[in-house]
Each structure stands twice: as structure tokens, then as C-alpha cells.
Amino acid sequence: MHRVFRMPFADVYPHYVTKAEGKGRTREELDQVIEWLTGFDQDALQEHLAKRTTFEEFFDAAHLNENVTLIKGVVCGIRVEDIEDPLMQKIRYLDKLVDELARGKAMEKILREPAPAG
């Protein structure tokens, strides 16, 4: 089992915030990305942070977005769509979304929303 699986999500969340805010994005946008991926609203997210749930517990409780398989690309030199361990893949999906947010990608693209008709 990877060490990160037992790591409290609350220990990594501030790094996500710093990465996003350092690139001119907001905590609210970060939380929106996390909600899209996991289904956790603000109250549920805060509860996980307060309880210091591990990444394993965090993603066990999550209801992943049905469009999660649209997340593609490289994180830490590995294509997220090719990661075989389901939990590691979920963690890397989150990393990829945070990277996209920090790079200034539009929210509708990060959230894999369909292009408007017309």
C-alpha cells in the first residue's frame, strides 16, 4: 500500500490551496473542482478536513463524477488514464484537476462541461 493512501487529506489540502492561490485562483474554485470530482459539498469537505480522513477514506466516501474518465494527461510523468491502482488513479485525477486550475484553464474545461450548443 502506498504511503499516500494513509496520509490525511487535510495535510495535502493546504498545498492544493497554495498552488491554486499562487497562480491567481481561489480556494472557492479549488473546492468547486473537488466537489465536481468527489461529490462532496462544502460541509462534507470541511468535515473530512476536520476529521483528518486519509486519502483512502476520503475517496472511499466519494461519489466520483460520471465524467471522471474524461480526465486525461500526465501527472508526475505518468498518464492518469493508465494508472492501474484505482485509489492512486483517483488521487492523480485530483492532482491533474488542481494542476489544470493552477495553469489557468477555464473552469468549464476543468469540469469537463459540454460546449454550449449553437
C-alpha positions in Angstrom: 0.0 0.0 0.0 1.3 3.4 -0.9 2.1 5.7 2.0 0.0 8.5 0.5 -3.1 6.3 0.9 -2.8 6.6 4.7 -1.9 10.3 4.6 -4.7 12.7 5.9 -6.3 14.6 3.1 -6.1 17.6 5.5 -2.3 17.5 5.3 -2.3 17.9 1.5 -5.3 20.3 1.1 -3.3 23.4 2.1 -0.8 22.6 -0.6 -3.6 22.5 -3.1 -4.8 25.9 -1.8 -1.3 27.4 -2.0 -0.8 26.1 -5.6 -4.2 27.4 -6.7 -3.9 30.8 -5.0 -0.3 31.2 -6.0 -1.5 31.2 -9.6 -4.3 33.6 -9.1 -7.1 31.1 -8.5 -9.3 31.0 -5.4 -10.0 28.4 -2.6 -13.6 28.5 -3.8 -12.6 27.4 -7.3 -10.4 24.6 -5.8 -13.4 23.5 -3.6 -15.6 23.5 -6.7 -13.1 21.3 -8.5 -13.0 18.9 -5.5 -16.8 18.9 -5.3 -17.1 18.1 -9.1 -14.7 15.2 -8.7 -15.9 13.7 -5.3 -19.5 14.9 -4.9 -18.5 16.5 -1.5 -20.3 19.8 -0.9 -18.6 22.5 1.3 -19.9 21.0 4.5 -18.7 17.4 3.6 -15.3 18.7 2.5 -14.9 20.6 5.8 -15.9 17.5 7.8 -13.3 15.4 6.0 -10.7 18.1 6.7 -11.7 18.4 10.4 -11.8 14.6 10.9 -8.4 14.3 9.1 -9.7 11.4 7.0 -7.0 9.6 5.0 -6.9 9.7 1.2 -8.2 6.2 1.3 -11.2 7.1 3.5 -11.8 10.3 1.5 -12.1 8.5 -1.8 -14.0 5.6 -0.3 -16.7 8.0 0.8 -16.6 9.9 -2.5 -19.1 9.5 -5.4 -16.9 10.2 -8.4 -18.3 12.3 -11.2 -19.6 10.2 -14.1 -17.3 12.2 -16.4 -14.1 11.3 -14.5 -12.8 9.2 -17.3 -12.6 12.4 -19.4 -9.6 13.4 -17.2 -6.6 12.6 -19.3 -3.0 13.7 -19.3 0.3 13.4 -17.4 0.8 13.9 -13.7 4.3 13.2 -12.2 5.3 11.7 -15.5 2.5 9.1 -15.6 -0.7 9.2 -17.7 -3.6 9.3 -15.3 -5.7 7.2 -17.6 -3.1 4.4 -17.5 -2.8 4.1 -13.7 -3.9 0.6 -12.7 -4.4 1.1 -8.9 -7.9 2.6 -8.5 -7.1 4.7 -5.5 -3.9 6.0 -6.9 -5.8 6.9 -10.1 -8.4 8.9 -8.1 -5.6 10.8 -6.2 -3.9 11.6 -9.5 -7.2 12.7 -11.0 -7.4 15.3 -8.2 -3.8 16.2 -8.8 -4.5 16.7 -12.5 -7.5 18.9 -11.8 -5.5 21.0 -9.4 -2.7 21.4 -12.0 -5.3 22.5 -14.6 -6.7 25.0 -12.2 -3.3 26.4 -11.3 -2.4 26.6 -15.0 -5.4 28.9 -15.6 -7.6 26.6 -17.5 -11.2 27.7 -17.8 -13.5 26.1 -15.1 -15.9 24.7 -17.7 -12.9 22.8 -19.3 -11.6 21.6 -15.9 -15.1 20.4 -15.0 -15.5 18.7 -18.4 -18.7 20.6 -19.2 -20.1 20.2 -22.7 -19.6 23.1 -25.1 -22.7 25.3 -25.4 -25.0 24.4 -28.3 -25.1 26.8 -31.2 
